[in-house]
């Protein structure tokens, strides 16, 4: 990584300027985040007058998603139901074991809890960057490593990271776990894969998308071993949770968890045609509801759209299953990454809640480093930057308008993603590029890669 950073720094004055500006922005943003946390945790200091709809009443406020986790821990400790949406946007949606894991934070002061999670998020983000570089190095993708260095300024201003640092959700941490799972699967290291998979399954199971790699590429022995160990590992975690919370209560909550996952859309507050703006959920279903109204027919249309979009991925998956192991070793490593990333995007196309695309800077670097068409590279930048720069728009808006820029629900009224589904646009464009070249690889040719740089002819 260092050699590619030095290369860009030495050869490009524009890169030097942009990197320095991005570093300055990141430093300023950390200061703003610290001030924001101080305002929330100590409103009595009067650093800023909060609006009435915030409901602060001079009481400390913990970032909303972290508060959801702490509330769940308190409910677990009190043997209360964990899965009650009550028509809210923010609700607990993880396993009972996840709620139990947050109980130790109930013993800490609010400020210490927030500080620990801020540091965890920053550390996870840094590790995510270097893990991606390590994966690209292992797969011999020097172009992707060079592009990763080139996109470092983007990482420093990336919207999803700064949003996650404000809400203290676990998106960035789970993105790191998902990337580590990709690495472990590529290496066929059962122990590490089992560890990362077990952690993912307690929080966001759909982030186990890397399991598509061994399943689709004929590495069935490794896949069977991993799945054979994952089931008892999950059972052991559930057993430890029952030991801590009591069998009757925890079994009841696991049952409620399964029912919740199956029916959570029924209690969600969707934005329909009457809504002032789309909001921050950029799923296909929410987009269709916003355009056509919240009706059963709209839900069917959304399912049909998702099915049509995912059909090509399903077809190449079937092709890989029927003809595994036909790729040369060098091409197989990139095909594995393409399948993993395409599956990741396919999962987010299918989901009814799309609040972030945490791996989009990873995908940007990966695609920039593995495609050859200049116009296509320009299109990737053009699609990604409006999403990646949203945090800059929000910060400038807040600096200019103060709390007048914030609407109830913590919406920034000048944020373009309130009105245009920028995240889904990124997902669909990146998905189209990946699926197109996977299609060419598995249906058209089995050996279209230059040495060391698999580009599928794009």
Phi, psi and omega in degrees: 000317182301320182295325179285323174297317178297321179300310180296318182297320183286320189270338189235114175293324179299317179298318180300315181295314182295320180295317179297317178296319180294320176297319177297319178297316180299319178297315177298320183293325176295320177296316179298318180296319178296319178295319178300315179296322179295318178299318181292315187280336182226065181296339180293344178289341178069028180294332177203141178279118181277147179292159182299325184291347179290337179066026186290315182048042177060022177258146178302140179242126175266140178315140199302316183288321175297324178297322177300317180293319180292322176298319179296321177297319178294320178294321177298315181296326181270003180061041180254160179299141182264337192244079178230105185286325178050035176069017182266161172278322180267121180206157181284129186224027183243180184287160175303327179298326178295317177298317180298323183296339182267359180301318179304331180288343177291340181273352183261155171299152183302319181298319179293319179298313180297316181299317180299317183287327174298314179296321178298319180293316179297314180298318180296322181293317177297315179296326178299316180299312183285332175294320177298317178299320180294320179295315179296324178293316181296328182268006175072024183263078181297325179297320178292323177294319178296318179292325177298319176295320180298325183271009178307317177303324178297318179300325183288338181245006190300128186302312186299324179295311183292326175296316180297324179292333178278320181272335184059044165284184181250021183304309184293321179296317179290327175299320176297314179299318179296323179289321176296326176294320175304312181299315181295323179291318177299321179281349186055046178260101188298318184299307180295319179300319179296319180298308182295320180297317181297321178291319180297318184295340178280343185243289185232087186303332182293347177280005175274026184300336181297344178296343177295334185298299181292329182294317185275335185260016172080013177270061191289328180295313178298316180299316181294319178298316182295314180294325179294332178270332183294322182297308178294330177295317177296319179297322179295320177295317177296322178295318177297324178294320178293323178297322182281323187252354182097131184302314185297312183295312185291319176300319177299321180288325176294322175296317178296326179297315179297315179296321179298314180297327183283336188232010189299332180295334183293330182258006183279147180270091183282151174268116180261196182296339180279348185289147180290331179205163182298316183097190187264000173269110185254030179289160177302316182298315180294323178297315179296317178299320181294325182275324188245349182103156182274089183224161176301323180293324177295321178297321178294320178298316179300317178296321178295319178298315180297319179298317179296319181293326185271349182303315179299321178296320178297320181293316179291329176296317178297319179299316179296321179296321183282335182227064181285157171070019181270350183273144171302157187302316182296319181286330182296324181295319178285323176301323177298315178295317179300316179295320179297312183290323177294322177295319176305311180292323178298321177300318182286334171294322183282330184296150177268355178228112179235097182260346185198161171229075191298331181270007183297324175292330174296313180294323178301310180297317182298314181288320177300326182274353185231011170243158184245340183286124180298319180297322179292320176299318177298321178295321178298315177299315184297326180282321186283318190300320177302326176284313183297332184265005182302322182298325177297316178300316181297315182295316178297318179298317180293322178296325183276322188249348183065215182291348176294342178279349185254128176254159177309137187096007181060040174268134174268114192292341178268359183288118181297335181287352172290335188245335181236131182285071185299323181295316180292328176297315177301313181301312186292320181291312178298320179298317181297318179297313182295313183293323179299315182281333171295318179301314179296324182290319188265340181252330187262311185210153178249008182205067184247019187256132167295157181302121173084346181224098180278118185235358176055025179078001180273000000 
